[in-house]
Amino acid sequence: MTITLTPNQERAIHDAIRAGVVRSVAEFIDTAIEALPRRDAGFDVEEARLAGARIRELRRGVRLDRGGLSIRALAHIGHKY
């Protein structure tokens, strides 16, 4: 396969190699391909349900000690800084 790059694209690749982000043009291309969104990756309802359950478990028992202040009063205090 032959790929024609613009001068800016070629410069970006060489800059990434010089900066140590990647070691070669092939690694740059591999990294770029891995970053592409997958077309077959859809929304996994079960994975989302499990993530929600984990978040709820982490939050269990966590409460904000407002010291008797309302949320509005706390927000007002935050605006002072």
HTML snippet that shows the backbone in 3Dmol.js (N, CA, C, O; Angstrom):
<script src="https://3Dmol.org/build/3Dmol-min.js"></script>
<div id="view" style="width:600px;height:400px;position:relative"></div>
<script>
const pdb = `
ATOM      1  N   MET A   1       0.848  -1.173   0.000  1.00  0.00           N
ATOM      2  CA  MET A   1       0.000   0.000   0.000  1.00  0.00           C
ATOM      3  C   MET A   1       0.890   1.230   0.000  1.00  0.00           C
ATOM      4  O   MET A   1       1.904   1.280   0.695  1.00  0.00           O
ATOM      5  N   THR A   2       0.505   2.199  -0.772  1.00  0.00           N
ATOM      6  CA  THR A   2       1.233   3.453  -0.830  1.00  0.00           C
ATOM      7  C   THR A   2       0.389   4.545  -0.193  1.00  0.00           C
ATOM      8  O   THR A   2      -0.783   4.727  -0.524  1.00  0.00           O
ATOM      9  N   ILE A   3       1.009   5.260   0.720  1.00  0.00           N
ATOM     10  CA  ILE A   3       0.320   6.356   1.401  1.00  0.00           C
ATOM     11  C   ILE A   3       1.075   7.637   1.107  1.00  0.00           C
ATOM     12  O   ILE A   3       2.292   7.700   1.280  1.00  0.00           O
ATOM     13  N   THR A   4       0.361   8.651   0.668  1.00  0.00           N
ATOM     14  CA  THR A   4       0.973   9.947   0.398  1.00  0.00           C
ATOM     15  C   THR A   4       0.594  10.897   1.523  1.00  0.00           C
ATOM     16  O   THR A   4      -0.584  11.128   1.792  1.00  0.00           O
ATOM     17  N   LEU A   5       1.607  11.438   2.170  1.00  0.00           N
ATOM     18  CA  LEU A   5       1.395  12.345   3.295  1.00  0.00           C
ATOM     19  C   LEU A   5       1.627  13.782   2.870  1.00  0.00           C
ATOM     20  O   LEU A   5       2.446  14.064   1.995  1.00  0.00           O
ATOM     21  N   THR A   6       0.898  14.677   3.498  1.00  0.00           N
ATOM     22  CA  THR A   6       1.180  16.089   3.289  1.00  0.00           C
ATOM     23  C   THR A   6       2.437  16.428   4.091  1.00  0.00           C
ATOM     24  O   THR A   6       2.803  15.696   5.010  1.00  0.00           O
ATOM     25  N   PRO A   7       3.086  17.517   3.753  1.00  0.00           N
ATOM     26  CA  PRO A   7       4.270  17.906   4.540  1.00  0.00           C
ATOM     27  C   PRO A   7       3.957  18.067   6.034  1.00  0.00           C
ATOM     28  O   PRO A   7       4.779  17.707   6.876  1.00  0.00           O
ATOM     29  N   ASN A   8       2.782  18.601   6.367  1.00  0.00           N
ATOM     30  CA  ASN A   8       2.426  18.763   7.779  1.00  0.00           C
ATOM     31  C   ASN A   8       2.258  17.412   8.465  1.00  0.00           C
ATOM     32  O   ASN A   8       2.680  17.250   9.610  1.00  0.00           O
ATOM     33  N   GLN A   9       1.650  16.440   7.788  1.00  0.00           N
ATOM     34  CA  GLN A   9       1.480  15.110   8.367  1.00  0.00           C
ATOM     35  C   GLN A   9       2.834  14.440   8.584  1.00  0.00           C
ATOM     36  O   GLN A   9       3.074  13.822   9.621  1.00  0.00           O
ATOM     37  N   GLU A  10       3.710  14.570   7.596  1.00  0.00           N
ATOM     38  CA  GLU A  10       5.043  13.972   7.713  1.00  0.00           C
ATOM     39  C   GLU A  10       5.820  14.613   8.867  1.00  0.00           C
ATOM     40  O   GLU A  10       6.497  13.922   9.628  1.00  0.00           O
ATOM     41  N   ARG A  11       5.716  15.932   8.987  1.00  0.00           N
ATOM     42  CA  ARG A  11       6.394  16.655  10.073  1.00  0.00           C
ATOM     43  C   ARG A  11       5.850  16.200  11.433  1.00  0.00           C
ATOM     44  O   ARG A  11       6.617  16.029  12.380  1.00  0.00           O
ATOM     45  N   ALA A  12       4.535  16.006  11.531  1.00  0.00           N
ATOM     46  CA  ALA A  12       3.925  15.568  12.790  1.00  0.00           C
ATOM     47  C   ALA A  12       4.439  14.195  13.200  1.00  0.00           C
ATOM     48  O   ALA A  12       4.699  13.949  14.378  1.00  0.00           O
ATOM     49  N   ILE A  13       4.581  13.312  12.235  1.00  0.00           N
ATOM     50  CA  ILE A  13       5.094  11.969  12.536  1.00  0.00           C
ATOM     51  C   ILE A  13       6.530  12.041  13.012  1.00  0.00           C
ATOM     52  O   ILE A  13       6.890  11.422  14.013  1.00  0.00           O
ATOM     53  N   HIS A  14       7.353  12.796  12.297  1.00  0.00           N
ATOM     54  CA  HIS A  14       8.769  12.916  12.692  1.00  0.00           C
ATOM     55  C   HIS A  14       8.914  13.615  14.048  1.00  0.00           C
ATOM     56  O   HIS A  14       9.791  13.264  14.837  1.00  0.00           O
ATOM     57  N   ASP A  15       8.059  14.597  14.314  1.00  0.00           N
ATOM     58  CA  ASP A  15       8.093  15.268  15.620  1.00  0.00           C
ATOM     59  C   ASP A  15       7.734  14.293  16.738  1.00  0.00           C
ATOM     60  O   ASP A  15       8.338  14.323  17.811  1.00  0.00           O
ATOM     61  N   ALA A  16       6.747  13.425  16.487  1.00  0.00           N
ATOM     62  CA  ALA A  16       6.357  12.430  17.493  1.00  0.00           C
ATOM     63  C   ALA A  16       7.490  11.448  17.758  1.00  0.00           C
ATOM     64  O   ALA A  16       7.704  11.030  18.896  1.00  0.00           O
ATOM     65  N   ILE A  17       8.212  11.083  16.710  1.00  0.00           N
ATOM     66  CA  ILE A  17       9.349  10.162  16.873  1.00  0.00           C
ATOM     67  C   ILE A  17      10.472  10.853  17.655  1.00  0.00           C
ATOM     68  O   ILE A  17      11.043  10.269  18.575  1.00  0.00           O
ATOM     69  N   ARG A  18      10.780  12.089  17.288  1.00  0.00           N
ATOM     70  CA  ARG A  18      11.843  12.827  17.994  1.00  0.00           C
ATOM     71  C   ARG A  18      11.501  13.061  19.459  1.00  0.00           C
ATOM     72  O   ARG A  18      12.385  13.053  20.315  1.00  0.00           O
ATOM     73  N   ALA A  19      10.210  13.272  19.749  1.00  0.00           N
ATOM     74  CA  ALA A  19       9.776  13.525  21.124  1.00  0.00           C
ATOM     75  C   ALA A  19       9.698  12.241  21.940  1.00  0.00           C
ATOM     76  O   ALA A  19       9.505  12.290  23.154  1.00  0.00           O
ATOM     77  N   GLY A  20       9.846  11.097  21.286  1.00  0.00           N
ATOM     78  CA  GLY A  20       9.803   9.834  22.005  1.00  0.00           C
ATOM     79  C   GLY A  20       8.402   9.303  22.226  1.00  0.00           C
ATOM     80  O   GLY A  20       8.217   8.350  22.983  1.00  0.00           O
ATOM     81  N   VAL A  21       7.413   9.898  21.583  1.00  0.00           N
ATOM     82  CA  VAL A  21       6.035   9.428  21.716  1.00  0.00           C
ATOM     83  C   VAL A  21       5.901   8.052  21.076  1.00  0.00           C
ATOM     84  O   VAL A  21       5.232   7.170  21.616  1.00  0.00           O
ATOM     85  N   VAL A  22       6.536   7.876  19.930  1.00  0.00           N
ATOM     86  CA  VAL A  22       6.606   6.591  19.235  1.00  0.00           C
ATOM     87  C   VAL A  22       8.039   6.390  18.772  1.00  0.00           C
ATOM     88  O   VAL A  22       8.823   7.337  18.714  1.00  0.00           O
ATOM     89  N   ARG A  23       8.378   5.132  18.438  1.00  0.00           N
ATOM     90  CA  ARG A  23       9.755   4.848  18.015  1.00  0.00           C
ATOM     91  C   ARG A  23       9.932   4.790  16.509  1.00  0.00           C
ATOM     92  O   ARG A  23      11.053   4.886  16.009  1.00  0.00           O
ATOM     93  N   SER A  24       8.826   4.630  15.779  1.00  0.00           N
ATOM     94  CA  SER A  24       8.938   4.489  14.329  1.00  0.00           C
ATOM     95  C   SER A  24       7.643   4.907  13.657  1.00  0.00           C
ATOM     96  O   SER A  24       6.623   5.129  14.310  1.00  0.00           O
ATOM     97  N   VAL A  25       7.709   5.009  12.329  1.00  0.00           N
ATOM     98  CA  VAL A  25       6.510   5.333  11.553  1.00  0.00           C
ATOM     99  C   VAL A  25       5.490   4.213  11.711  1.00  0.00           C
ATOM    100  O   VAL A  25       4.295   4.477  11.841  1.00  0.00           O
ATOM    101  N   ALA A  26       5.951   2.970  11.701  1.00  0.00           N
ATOM    102  CA  ALA A  26       5.042   1.830  11.851  1.00  0.00           C
ATOM    103  C   ALA A  26       4.325   1.891  13.201  1.00  0.00           C
ATOM    104  O   ALA A  26       3.123   1.637  13.276  1.00  0.00           O
ATOM    105  N   GLU A  27       5.058   2.228  14.267  1.00  0.00           N
ATOM    106  CA  GLU A  27       4.435   2.335  15.589  1.00  0.00           C
ATOM    107  C   GLU A  27       3.441   3.496  15.621  1.00  0.00           C
ATOM    108  O   GLU A  27       2.395   3.405  16.264  1.00  0.00           O
ATOM    109  N   PHE A  28       3.770   4.585  14.928  1.00  0.00           N
ATOM    110  CA  PHE A  28       2.851   5.725  14.844  1.00  0.00           C
ATOM    111  C   PHE A  28       1.542   5.293  14.193  1.00  0.00           C
ATOM    112  O   PHE A  28       0.462   5.613  14.688  1.00  0.00           O
ATOM    113  N   ILE A  29       1.642   4.572  13.093  1.00  0.00           N
ATOM    114  CA  ILE A  29       0.445   4.108  12.379  1.00  0.00           C
ATOM    115  C   ILE A  29      -0.344   3.135  13.250  1.00  0.00           C
ATOM    116  O   ILE A  29      -1.569   3.227  13.327  1.00  0.00           O
ATOM    117  N   ASP A  30       0.351   2.203  13.907  1.00  0.00           N
ATOM    118  CA  ASP A  30      -0.336   1.253  14.798  1.00  0.00           C
ATOM    119  C   ASP A  30      -1.094   1.996  15.905  1.00  0.00           C
ATOM    120  O   ASP A  30      -2.240   1.663  16.205  1.00  0.00           O
ATOM    121  N   THR A  31      -0.455   2.994  16.504  1.00  0.00           N
ATOM    122  CA  THR A  31      -1.074   3.770  17.576  1.00  0.00           C
ATOM    123  C   THR A  31      -2.288   4.529  17.054  1.00  0.00           C
ATOM    124  O   THR A  31      -3.318   4.600  17.725  1.00  0.00           O
ATOM    125  N   ALA A  32      -2.168   5.092  15.864  1.00  0.00           N
ATOM    126  CA  ALA A  32      -3.288   5.835  15.276  1.00  0.00           C
ATOM    127  C   ALA A  32      -4.457   4.909  14.977  1.00  0.00           C
ATOM    128  O   ALA A  32      -5.609   5.280  15.200  1.00  0.00           O
ATOM    129  N   ILE A  33      -4.180   3.722  14.479  1.00  0.00           N
ATOM    130  CA  ILE A  33      -5.252   2.766  14.167  1.00  0.00           C
ATOM    131  C   ILE A  33      -5.935   2.296  15.439  1.00  0.00           C
ATOM    132  O   ILE A  33      -7.158   2.156  15.464  1.00  0.00           O
ATOM    133  N   GLU A  34      -5.173   2.050  16.496  1.00  0.00           N
ATOM    134  CA  GLU A  34      -5.753   1.622  17.775  1.00  0.00           C
ATOM    135  C   GLU A  34      -6.646   2.705  18.377  1.00  0.00           C
ATOM    136  O   GLU A  34      -7.591   2.400  19.105  1.00  0.00           O
ATOM    137  N   ALA A  35      -6.350   3.967  18.074  1.00  0.00           N
ATOM    138  CA  ALA A  35      -7.126   5.074  18.623  1.00  0.00           C
ATOM    139  C   ALA A  35      -8.461   5.271  17.910  1.00  0.00           C
ATOM    140  O   ALA A  35      -9.332   5.974  18.421  1.00  0.00           O
ATOM    141  N   LEU A  36      -8.632   4.664  16.747  1.00  0.00           N
ATOM    142  CA  LEU A  36      -9.887   4.808  16.014  1.00  0.00           C
ATOM    143  C   LEU A  36     -11.022   4.129  16.769  1.00  0.00           C
ATOM    144  O   LEU A  36     -10.833   3.071  17.369  1.00  0.00           O
ATOM    145  N   PRO A  37     -12.198   4.740  16.737  1.00  0.00           N
ATOM    146  CA  PRO A  37     -13.342   4.074  17.383  1.00  0.00           C
ATOM    147  C   PRO A  37     -13.716   2.819  16.607  1.00  0.00           C
ATOM    148  O   PRO A  37     -13.656   2.791  15.377  1.00  0.00           O
ATOM    149  N   ARG A  38     -14.096   1.801  17.328  1.00  0.00           N
ATOM    150  CA  ARG A  38     -14.486   0.551  16.680  1.00  0.00           C
ATOM    151  C   ARG A  38     -15.938   0.650  16.235  1.00  0.00           C
ATOM    152  O   ARG A  38     -16.794   1.132  16.976  1.00  0.00           O
ATOM    153  N   ARG A  39     -16.198   0.199  15.046  1.00  0.00           N
ATOM    154  CA  ARG A  39     -17.568   0.239  14.531  1.00  0.00           C
ATOM    155  C   ARG A  39     -18.428  -0.812  15.194  1.00  0.00           C
ATOM    156  O   ARG A  39     -19.638  -0.629  15.331  1.00  0.00           O
ATOM    157  N   ASP A  40     -17.822  -1.907  15.607  1.00  0.00           N
ATOM    158  CA  ASP A  40     -18.598  -2.982  16.219  1.00  0.00           C
ATOM    159  C   ASP A  40     -18.806  -2.772  17.718  1.00  0.00           C
ATOM    160  O   ASP A  40     -19.563  -3.504  18.356  1.00  0.00           O
ATOM    161  N   ALA A  41     -18.124  -1.763  18.278  1.00  0.00           N
ATOM    162  CA  ALA A  41     -18.250  -1.515  19.715  1.00  0.00           C
ATOM    163  C   ALA A  41     -19.533  -0.737  19.968  1.00  0.00           C
ATOM    164  O   ALA A  41     -19.606   0.461  19.694  1.00  0.00           O
ATOM    165  N   GLY A  42     -20.515  -1.406  20.478  1.00  0.00           N
ATOM    166  CA  GLY A  42     -21.783  -0.756  20.778  1.00  0.00           C
ATOM    167  C   GLY A  42     -21.916  -0.545  22.274  1.00  0.00           C
ATOM    168  O   GLY A  42     -21.009  -0.855  23.047  1.00  0.00           O
ATOM    169  N   PHE A  43     -23.037  -0.025  22.657  1.00  0.00           N
ATOM    170  CA  PHE A  43     -23.309   0.220  24.071  1.00  0.00           C
ATOM    171  C   PHE A  43     -23.650  -1.105  24.726  1.00  0.00           C
ATOM    172  O   PHE A  43     -24.587  -1.786  24.310  1.00  0.00           O
ATOM    173  N   ASP A  44     -22.903  -1.463  25.734  1.00  0.00           N
ATOM    174  CA  ASP A  44     -23.118  -2.724  26.441  1.00  0.00           C
ATOM    175  C   ASP A  44     -23.945  -2.439  27.695  1.00  0.00           C
ATOM    176  O   ASP A  44     -23.441  -1.887  28.672  1.00  0.00           O
ATOM    177  N   VAL A  45     -25.201  -2.817  27.652  1.00  0.00           N
ATOM    178  CA  VAL A  45     -26.121  -2.526  28.748  1.00  0.00           C
ATOM    179  C   VAL A  45     -25.662  -3.201  30.040  1.00  0.00           C
ATOM    180  O   VAL A  45     -25.716  -2.593  31.109  1.00  0.00           O
ATOM    181  N   GLU A  46     -25.220  -4.426  29.950  1.00  0.00           N
ATOM    182  CA  GLU A  46     -24.785  -5.149  31.151  1.00  0.00           C
ATOM    183  C   GLU A  46     -23.543  -4.501  31.765  1.00  0.00           C
ATOM    184  O   GLU A  46     -23.438  -4.385  32.986  1.00  0.00           O
ATOM    185  N   GLU A  47     -22.616  -4.086  30.926  1.00  0.00           N
ATOM    186  CA  GLU A  47     -21.405  -3.420  31.428  1.00  0.00           C
ATOM    187  C   GLU A  47     -21.774  -2.100  32.114  1.00  0.00           C
ATOM    188  O   GLU A  47     -21.203  -1.757  33.149  1.00  0.00           O
ATOM    189  N   ALA A  48     -22.722  -1.365  31.539  1.00  0.00           N
ATOM    190  CA  ALA A  48     -23.167  -0.109  32.152  1.00  0.00           C
ATOM    191  C   ALA A  48     -23.858  -0.377  33.480  1.00  0.00           C
ATOM    192  O   ALA A  48     -23.664   0.371  34.439  1.00  0.00           O
ATOM    193  N   ARG A  49     -24.659  -1.432  33.550  1.00  0.00           N
ATOM    194  CA  ARG A  49     -25.337  -1.770  34.801  1.00  0.00           C
ATOM    195  C   ARG A  49     -24.333  -2.107  35.886  1.00  0.00           C
ATOM    196  O   ARG A  49     -24.482  -1.680  37.031  1.00  0.00           O
ATOM    197  N   LEU A  50     -23.301  -2.881  35.529  1.00  0.00           N
ATOM    198  CA  LEU A  50     -22.265  -3.242  36.501  1.00  0.00           C
ATOM    199  C   LEU A  50     -21.475  -2.016  36.956  1.00  0.00           C
ATOM    200  O   LEU A  50     -21.130  -1.895  38.131  1.00  0.00           O
ATOM    201  N   ALA A  51     -21.192  -1.111  36.025  1.00  0.00           N
ATOM    202  CA  ALA A  51     -20.475   0.113  36.390  1.00  0.00           C
ATOM    203  C   ALA A  51     -21.297   0.941  37.372  1.00  0.00           C
ATOM    204  O   ALA A  51     -20.761   1.469  38.347  1.00  0.00           O
ATOM    205  N   GLY A  52     -22.602   1.054  37.113  1.00  0.00           N
ATOM    206  CA  GLY A  52     -23.479   1.786  38.024  1.00  0.00           C
ATOM    207  C   GLY A  52     -23.507   1.147  39.405  1.00  0.00           C
ATOM    208  O   GLY A  52     -23.491   1.846  40.418  1.00  0.00           O
ATOM    209  N   ALA A  53     -23.549  -0.188  39.444  1.00  0.00           N
ATOM    210  CA  ALA A  53     -23.558  -0.898  40.723  1.00  0.00           C
ATOM    211  C   ALA A  53     -22.255  -0.656  41.487  1.00  0.00           C
ATOM    212  O   ALA A  53     -22.270  -0.496  42.708  1.00  0.00           O
ATOM    213  N   ARG A  54     -21.132  -0.629  40.773  1.00  0.00           N
ATOM    214  CA  ARG A  54     -19.837  -0.368  41.429  1.00  0.00           C
ATOM    215  C   ARG A  54     -19.798   1.044  42.001  1.00  0.00           C
ATOM    216  O   ARG A  54     -19.299   1.260  43.105  1.00  0.00           O
ATOM    217  N   ILE A  55     -20.324   1.999  41.249  1.00  0.00           N
ATOM    218  CA  ILE A  55     -20.345   3.386  41.735  1.00  0.00           C
ATOM    219  C   ILE A  55     -21.219   3.505  42.975  1.00  0.00           C
ATOM    220  O   ILE A  55     -20.841   4.156  43.948  1.00  0.00           O
ATOM    221  N   ARG A  56     -22.388   2.876  42.936  1.00  0.00           N
ATOM    222  CA  ARG A  56     -23.274   2.930  44.109  1.00  0.00           C
ATOM    223  C   ARG A  56     -22.614   2.279  45.318  1.00  0.00           C
ATOM    224  O   ARG A  56     -22.769   2.765  46.438  1.00  0.00           O
ATOM    225  N   GLU A  57     -21.883   1.193  45.113  1.00  0.00           N
ATOM    226  CA  GLU A  57     -21.198   0.521  46.217  1.00  0.00           C
ATOM    227  C   GLU A  57     -20.107   1.422  46.795  1.00  0.00           C
ATOM    228  O   GLU A  57     -19.937   1.491  48.012  1.00  0.00           O
ATOM    229  N   LEU A  58     -19.376   2.106  45.932  1.00  0.00           N
ATOM    230  CA  LEU A  58     -18.326   3.011  46.402  1.00  0.00           C
ATOM    231  C   LEU A  58     -18.907   4.177  47.193  1.00  0.00           C
ATOM    232  O   LEU A  58     -18.291   4.650  48.148  1.00  0.00           O
ATOM    233  N   ARG A  59     -20.082   4.638  46.803  1.00  0.00           N
ATOM    234  CA  ARG A  59     -20.707   5.786  47.465  1.00  0.00           C
ATOM    235  C   ARG A  59     -21.427   5.417  48.747  1.00  0.00           C
ATOM    236  O   ARG A  59     -21.796   6.295  49.527  1.00  0.00           O
ATOM    237  N   ARG A  60     -21.630   4.142  48.972  1.00  0.00           N
ATOM    238  CA  ARG A  60     -22.393   3.705  50.148  1.00  0.00           C
ATOM    239  C   ARG A  60     -21.749   4.251  51.425  1.00  0.00           C
ATOM    240  O   ARG A  60     -20.565   4.031  51.680  1.00  0.00           O
ATOM    241  N   GLY A  61     -22.528   4.945  52.198  1.00  0.00           N
ATOM    242  CA  GLY A  61     -22.042   5.474  53.462  1.00  0.00           C
ATOM    243  C   GLY A  61     -21.289   6.781  53.348  1.00  0.00           C
ATOM    244  O   GLY A  61     -20.899   7.349  54.368  1.00  0.00           O
ATOM    245  N   VAL A  62     -21.069   7.280  52.137  1.00  0.00           N
ATOM    246  CA  VAL A  62     -20.360   8.543  51.963  1.00  0.00           C
ATOM    247  C   VAL A  62     -21.379   9.672  52.036  1.00  0.00           C
ATOM    248  O   VAL A  62     -22.325   9.719  51.250  1.00  0.00           O
ATOM    249  N   ARG A  63     -21.180  10.569  52.976  1.00  0.00           N
ATOM    250  CA  ARG A  63     -22.102  11.678  53.163  1.00  0.00           C
ATOM    251  C   ARG A  63     -21.307  12.979  53.265  1.00  0.00           C
ATOM    252  O   ARG A  63     -20.178  12.995  53.754  1.00  0.00           O
ATOM    253  N   LEU A  64     -21.905  14.044  52.806  1.00  0.00           N
ATOM    254  CA  LEU A  64     -21.297  15.364  52.888  1.00  0.00           C
ATOM    255  C   LEU A  64     -21.670  15.993  54.226  1.00  0.00           C
ATOM    256  O   LEU A  64     -22.850  16.197  54.512  1.00  0.00           O
ATOM    257  N   ASP A  65     -20.670  16.299  55.044  1.00  0.00           N
ATOM    258  CA  ASP A  65     -20.930  16.979  56.312  1.00  0.00           C
ATOM    259  C   ASP A  65     -20.992  18.472  56.018  1.00  0.00           C
ATOM    260  O   ASP A  65     -19.966  19.126  55.832  1.00  0.00           O
ATOM    261  N   ARG A  66     -22.207  18.995  55.980  1.00  0.00           N
ATOM    262  CA  ARG A  66     -22.405  20.394  55.624  1.00  0.00           C
ATOM    263  C   ARG A  66     -22.329  21.308  56.826  1.00  0.00           C
ATOM    264  O   ARG A  66     -22.393  22.528  56.669  1.00  0.00           O
ATOM    265  N   GLY A  67     -22.196  20.770  58.000  1.00  0.00           N
ATOM    266  CA  GLY A  67     -22.104  21.593  59.195  1.00  0.00           C
ATOM    267  C   GLY A  67     -23.337  22.460  59.400  1.00  0.00           C
ATOM    268  O   GLY A  67     -23.239  23.579  59.903  1.00  0.00           O
ATOM    269  N   GLY A  68     -24.487  21.946  59.013  1.00  0.00           N
ATOM    270  CA  GLY A  68     -25.726  22.691  59.192  1.00  0.00           C
ATOM    271  C   GLY A  68     -25.990  23.727  58.110  1.00  0.00           C
ATOM    272  O   GLY A  68     -27.021  24.398  58.146  1.00  0.00           O
ATOM    273  N   LEU A  69     -25.091  23.874  57.154  1.00  0.00           N
ATOM    274  CA  LEU A  69     -25.274  24.859  56.089  1.00  0.00           C
ATOM    275  C   LEU A  69     -26.076  24.257  54.940  1.00  0.00           C
ATOM    276  O   LEU A  69     -26.023  23.051  54.697  1.00  0.00           O
ATOM    277  N   SER A  70     -26.813  25.102  54.245  1.00  0.00           N
ATOM    278  CA  SER A  70     -27.537  24.657  53.055  1.00  0.00           C
ATOM    279  C   SER A  70     -26.551  24.573  51.890  1.00  0.00           C
ATOM    280  O   SER A  70     -25.450  25.122  51.949  1.00  0.00           O
ATOM    281  N   ILE A  71     -26.961  23.886  50.848  1.00  0.00           N
ATOM    282  CA  ILE A  71     -26.127  23.796  49.649  1.00  0.00           C
ATOM    283  C   ILE A  71     -25.903  25.195  49.077  1.00  0.00           C
ATOM    284  O   ILE A  71     -24.809  25.510  48.609  1.00  0.00           O
ATOM    285  N   ARG A  72     -26.933  26.027  49.114  1.00  0.00           N
ATOM    286  CA  ARG A  72     -26.811  27.395  48.614  1.00  0.00           C
ATOM    287  C   ARG A  72     -25.742  28.162  49.397  1.00  0.00           C
ATOM    288  O   ARG A  72     -24.931  28.871  48.801  1.00  0.00           O
ATOM    289  N   ALA A  73     -25.735  28.025  50.722  1.00  0.00           N
ATOM    290  CA  ALA A  73     -24.745  28.716  51.556  1.00  0.00           C
ATOM    291  C   ALA A  73     -23.337  28.195  51.254  1.00  0.00           C
ATOM    292  O   ALA A  73     -22.382  28.970  51.198  1.00  0.00           O
ATOM    293  N   LEU A  74     -23.216  26.897  51.062  1.00  0.00           N
ATOM    294  CA  LEU A  74     -21.901  26.341  50.727  1.00  0.00           C
ATOM    295  C   LEU A  74     -21.422  26.858  49.377  1.00  0.00           C
ATOM    296  O   LEU A  74     -20.243  27.171  49.216  1.00  0.00           O
ATOM    297  N   ALA A  75     -22.334  26.949  48.400  1.00  0.00           N
ATOM    298  CA  ALA A  75     -21.964  27.478  47.087  1.00  0.00           C
ATOM    299  C   ALA A  75     -21.520  28.924  47.203  1.00  0.00           C
ATOM    300  O   ALA A  75     -20.564  29.343  46.550  1.00  0.00           O
ATOM    301  N   HIS A  76     -22.214  29.683  48.031  1.00  0.00           N
ATOM    302  CA  HIS A  76     -21.854  31.090  48.220  1.00  0.00           C
ATOM    303  C   HIS A  76     -20.463  31.209  48.826  1.00  0.00           C
ATOM    304  O   HIS A  76     -19.683  32.072  48.423  1.00  0.00           O
ATOM    305  N   ILE A  77     -20.149  30.355  49.785  1.00  0.00           N
ATOM    306  CA  ILE A  77     -18.817  30.353  50.386  1.00  0.00           C
ATOM    307  C   ILE A  77     -17.776  30.046  49.322  1.00  0.00           C
ATOM    308  O   ILE A  77     -16.711  30.663  49.299  1.00  0.00           O
ATOM    309  N   GLY A  78     -18.074  29.095  48.439  1.00  0.00           N
ATOM    310  CA  GLY A  78     -17.135  28.731  47.373  1.00  0.00           C
ATOM    311  C   GLY A  78     -16.868  29.864  46.401  1.00  0.00           C
ATOM    312  O   GLY A  78     -15.786  29.935  45.819  1.00  0.00           O
ATOM    313  N   HIS A  79     -17.837  30.752  46.214  1.00  0.00           N
ATOM    314  CA  HIS A  79     -17.657  31.871  45.288  1.00  0.00           C
ATOM    315  C   HIS A  79     -16.722  32.920  45.826  1.00  0.00           C
ATOM    316  O   HIS A  79     -16.224  33.746  45.062  1.00  0.00           O
ATOM    317  N   LYS A  80     -16.467  32.913  47.118  1.00  0.00           N
ATOM    318  CA  LYS A  80     -15.566  33.900  47.711  1.00  0.00           C
ATOM    319  C   LYS A  80     -14.116  33.667  47.289  1.00  0.00           C
ATOM    320  O   LYS A  80     -13.299  34.588  47.308  1.00  0.00           O
ATOM    321  N   TYR A  81     -13.803  32.413  46.903  1.00  0.00           N
ATOM    322  CA  TYR A  81     -12.408  32.085  46.622  1.00  0.00           C
ATOM    323  C   TYR A  81     -12.173  31.987  45.183  1.00  0.00           C
ATOM    324  O   TYR A  81     -11.050  31.717  44.758  1.00  0.00           O
TER     325      TYR A  81
END
`;
const viewer = $3Dmol.createViewer("view");
viewer.addModel(pdb, "pdb");
viewer.setStyle({}, {cartoon: {color: "spectrum"}});
viewer.zoomTo();
viewer.render();
</script>
